[in-house]
Amino acid sequence: MLSIKDIILIVVSIGILLASFRLWIQKDRKNMVYARLHIAGVIDISCIIILLVLNQPLLAVIYLVLCPFAAHAIANADYYDEIRKNENSNN
């Protein structure tokens, strides 16, 4: 018989697979980096749930704190890269 822990792991794993598939089939469009970051955020939350289910609360908290910093750094770099591209195309 499946325990609650097993059911949570299965549901979260299916969520990770669906989000990963969505990342894979997504075509490049305007502001695609932000959409990909959002999908990656769903995967991050799923991983945090898995860590909590596996009784690793310290790793889950560290992951919860560090992931937004990484996402912000990626979004910020993309934003300033787009500004630089627009400035160069206007000259």
N, C-alpha and C positions, 0 to 999 in steps of 0.2 A: 504494500500500500504506500502511496506517495504521501510524504509529510508536507506540511505547509512550507517548509524550507525548500523542498524539491520543487513544488509548484511555483513558488516565487522565482526560483532560479530559471525554470523553464520559460515562464512568461517574460522575464527580463531578457533572457537570451534571444527569444523570438523578436523582441523589440529592437535589440541590437542588430540582428540580422536584417530586419526590415529597414532600419535607418541606414545601415551600411549599403544595402541594395539601392536605396534612394540616392545616396551619395554617388554611387557608381553610374547610374543611368542619367543623372542630371546633366543637361547640356549647358554649355557656357552662355551666360547672358549678362546683362548689366547687373552689378551688385551681387554677383554670384558668390563672392567670398563670404558675404554676410549670411546668405542662405546656407552655405556649407558649414559655417560656424554654428548656426542654429541647429542643424542636424547633428553635428558633432556634440553639441550641448546635450541633446537627447541621449546620445550614447554615453556621455560622461555621467549623467544622472543614473543611467542603468548600471554603470560600473560601480557607482557609489552604493547603490542598493545591493549589488552583489557582495561588495566588501562588508556591508553591514550584516547581511545574512550569514556570511562566513565568519562572523564574529571578529572583524578587524576594524573596530571603530576609529582607531588612531589613523590608520591609512585612509579611511573614508573621509575623515575631517581634513587631513592634509590634501587629499585630492580635491575636496570641495573648495578649499582655500586657493590652491594653485591654479586650477583650471580657468577661472575667470581672468586671472592675470595673463595667462598665455593667450586666451581668446582676444583680450583687449590689445595685446601687443601685435597680434596678427592683423586685427581690424585697423589699428592705428597705422601700421606700416602700409597696408593697402590704400588707406585714405590718402596718405601723404604721397604715395607713389602715383596715384591718379591725379593729384594736384600737379605734381611735377610733369607728368605726361601732358596735361592740358596746357601748362605754361610753355612747354617746348613746342607744342603744335601751333600755338598762337604766334610764335616768333618766326 
